[in-house]
Amino acid sequence: MTNDHDESSIMHRLPPSFVSFLTSCSFLLSLLLGCTSQSGPPLANVSGTVTLDGQPVQGAGLEFIADAGGVAYGKTDASGRYQMSFGASRTGALVGKNRVRITSGDKVTVGDKKYESTEIFPKKYHADSEQFVEVAPGSNRLDFKCESGNFQPRQSISRGGN
């Protein structure tokens, strides 16, 4: 016994306008699904903390500059924690070797000292950074325990808030 209702015969019995409509819907659905997928270089999750002389730093900016090209960015919260982001919508940093730069934001807090428009990190952490990390696939926890050494930032200011 044969099945007279196989898929090709059903499609031939449908009105051509409906077949056109189904084809268009399938095409649009594939475009939408394709546009929502994450494309670009491979990234890995990177998070951790930044401290200066043992104190958490709020408002520090981090850059991971990949040898392969591309930069990921992060900013610390009140506990000194950060999470790296790549571009406007992707979380993480490029897998592989990355140079790390850590700088002060416009407003930064270290312990109970607040600074505004002042670089609190010695140049070895930003302009002259020779600090590299290896970002591995998966999740990476990278803590940065910075030391001020002989570097003295300009006078701290406390105006309340951040």
C-alpha positions, 0 to 999 in steps of 0.5 A: 500500500502506498501513501498518496499524501506524502509531503510533496503532494501536499505542497502541490495541493496548496495555493501558490500564494500560501506556499510563497507565504510559508517560504517567506516566513521560513526565510525571515525566521532564519534571518532573525535567528542568524542575527541574534547569534553571537558572532565574532572572535571567541571570548571567555568570561573574565571577572575579579577584583582590583585593590590598591594597597589592599583596599578595594577600588571603586571606579577603576577602568580595566582594558584587556588588549589582546595580542590578536587585536581587539580590546575588552573593557571593565569597571570596578564596583564598590567592592572592587569587582569587575566583569569584562565586556567586549563591544556593546553586547558581548561579555568577556575578553578575547581568548589568548594573551592580553596586556592589562591596563588599569586606570582611574575613572573620573571619580574613584574611591579607595577605601574611604578616600575619594578622588576626582579626575586624578590618576591613582595608579602608578604608570606601570599599571596603565601607560607603561603596563607590562602586565599580561594575562592569559585568558583561557576558554571558559571562566577566568578569575583574575584579581589585581593587587596593585601597589602604589609604592612611591607614587603619590596621587594628588590630594584626595577629595571627599565631596560625598557620593561617588 
